[in-house]
């Protein structure tokens, strides 16, 4: 009878494994259908989600030497382009400010005037407060 019990146990284990496999396969198929429906309903959201997931994976996974060699020229070119764009923006902004008469010297003069005015106002306020305190004594 032990052989029969052993065979029954093996049969039960096989049956449970088959059921688990079928359940997993059905779950994966269902998830695929849901994902497909979501993509059809909102393709831009799906695209954004895919890009975000790709960025996360790229940040998590270490870069290989082959990727480093392949991407270095692109990175160098992007850095050069960004530097040139920043320099052009700085020059254009400086030029436009100069056209408006807003130079560094004029700005420093204006700030100095503001600080002097604020300092004078603080002194006058302090003197008025002291005078009021003395008068009320």
C-alpha positions as CSV (number, residue, x, y, z in Angstrom):
1,X,0.0,0.0,0.0
2,X,2.9,2.3,0.5
3,X,3.5,2.3,-3.2
4,X,-0.1,3.3,-3.8
5,X,0.2,6.1,-1.3
6,X,3.4,7.3,-2.9
7,X,1.8,7.3,-6.3
8,X,-1.3,9.1,-5.0
9,X,1.0,11.7,-3.4
10,X,3.0,12.2,-6.6
11,X,-0.2,12.4,-8.6
12,X,-1.6,15.1,-6.1
13,X,1.7,17.0,-6.3
14,X,1.6,16.9,-10.1
15,X,-2.0,18.0,-10.2
16,X,-1.3,21.0,-7.8
17,X,1.7,21.9,-10.0
18,X,-0.4,21.8,-13.1
19,X,-3.1,23.9,-11.4
20,X,-0.5,26.5,-10.2
21,X,1.0,26.7,-13.7
22,X,-2.4,27.1,-15.3
23,X,-3.3,29.8,-12.7
24,X,0.0,31.7,-13.4
25,X,-0.5,31.5,-17.1
26,X,-4.0,32.8,-16.9
27,X,-2.8,35.7,-14.6
28,X,-0.1,36.6,-17.1
29,X,-2.6,36.5,-20.0
30,X,-5.1,38.6,-18.0
31,X,-2.3,41.2,-17.1
32,X,-1.4,41.3,-20.8
33,X,-5.0,42.0,-21.8
34,X,-5.3,44.7,-19.1
35,X,-2.1,46.4,-20.2
36,X,-3.2,46.3,-23.8
37,X,-6.5,47.8,-22.9
38,X,-4.8,50.6,-20.9
39,X,-2.4,51.3,-23.8
40,X,-5.3,51.6,-26.2
41,X,-7.3,53.8,-23.8
42,X,-4.4,56.2,-22.9
43,X,-1.4,55.8,-25.2
44,X,0.4,58.9,-24.0
45,X,0.1,57.9,-20.4
46,X,1.4,54.5,-21.3
47,X,4.3,56.1,-23.2
48,X,5.1,58.3,-20.3
49,X,5.0,55.4,-17.9
50,X,7.3,53.3,-20.2
51,X,9.8,56.2,-20.4
52,X,9.7,56.6,-16.6
53,X,10.2,52.9,-16.1
54,X,13.1,52.9,-18.6
55,X,14.7,55.9,-16.8
56,X,14.4,54.1,-13.5
57,X,15.9,50.9,-14.9
58,X,18.7,52.9,-16.5
59,X,19.5,54.6,-13.2
60,X,19.5,51.4,-11.3
61,X,21.5,49.1,-13.6
62,X,25.3,49.7,-13.8
63,X,26.7,51.0,-17.1
64,X,28.9,48.5,-19.0
65,X,32.2,49.5,-20.5
66,X,30.8,49.1,-24.0
67,X,28.0,51.5,-23.2
68,X,30.5,54.0,-21.7
69,X,32.7,53.8,-24.9
70,X,29.6,54.1,-27.1
71,X,28.0,57.0,-25.2
72,X,31.1,59.1,-24.4
73,X,31.1,60.9,-27.8
74,X,27.4,61.6,-27.4
75,X,27.9,62.9,-23.9
76,X,30.8,65.1,-24.9
77,X,28.8,66.5,-27.8
78,X,25.8,67.3,-25.6
79,X,28.1,68.9,-23.0
80,X,29.7,71.1,-25.7
81,X,26.3,72.0,-27.1
82,X,24.9,72.9,-23.7
83,X,28.0,75.0,-22.8
84,X,27.7,76.9,-26.1
85,X,24.0,77.4,-25.6
86,X,24.6,78.8,-22.0
87,X,27.3,81.1,-23.3
88,X,25.1,82.4,-26.1
89,X,22.2,83.0,-23.6
90,X,24.6,84.8,-21.2
91,X,25.9,87.0,-24.0
92,X,22.4,87.8,-25.3
93,X,21.1,88.6,-21.9
94,X,24.1,90.9,-21.1
95,X,23.7,92.6,-24.4
96,X,20.0,93.2,-23.8
97,X,20.6,94.5,-20.3
98,X,23.2,96.9,-21.6
99,X,20.7,98.2,-24.3
100,X,18.3,98.9,-21.4
101,X,21.0,100.8,-19.5
102,X,21.2,98.1,-16.8
103,X,24.9,97.5,-16.4
104,X,26.7,95.9,-13.5
105,X,28.0,99.3,-12.3
106,X,24.4,100.8,-12.5
107,X,23.1,97.8,-10.5
108,X,25.8,98.1,-7.9
109,X,25.1,101.9,-7.6
110,X,21.4,101.2,-7.2
111,X,22.0,98.5,-4.5
112,X,24.4,100.9,-2.7
113,X,21.7,103.6,-2.7
114,X,19.1,101.2,-1.4
115,X,21.3,100.0,1.5
116,X,22.3,103.6,2.3
117,X,18.6,104.6,2.3
118,X,17.6,101.6,4.5
119,X,20.5,102.4,6.9
120,X,19.4,106.0,7.1
121,X,15.8,105.0,7.7
122,X,16.8,102.6,10.4
123,X,18.9,105.3,12.1
124,X,16.0,107.8,12.0
125,X,13.5,105.2,13.3
126,X,15.8,104.3,16.1
127,X,16.3,108.0,17.0
128,X,12.6,108.6,16.9
129,X,12.0,105.6,19.2
130,X,14.6,106.8,21.7
131,X,13.1,110.3,21.6
132,X,9.6,108.9,22.2
133,X,10.9,106.8,25.1
134,X,12.7,109.7,26.7
135,X,9.6,112.0,26.3
136,X,7.3,109.5,27.9
137,X,9.6,109.1,30.9
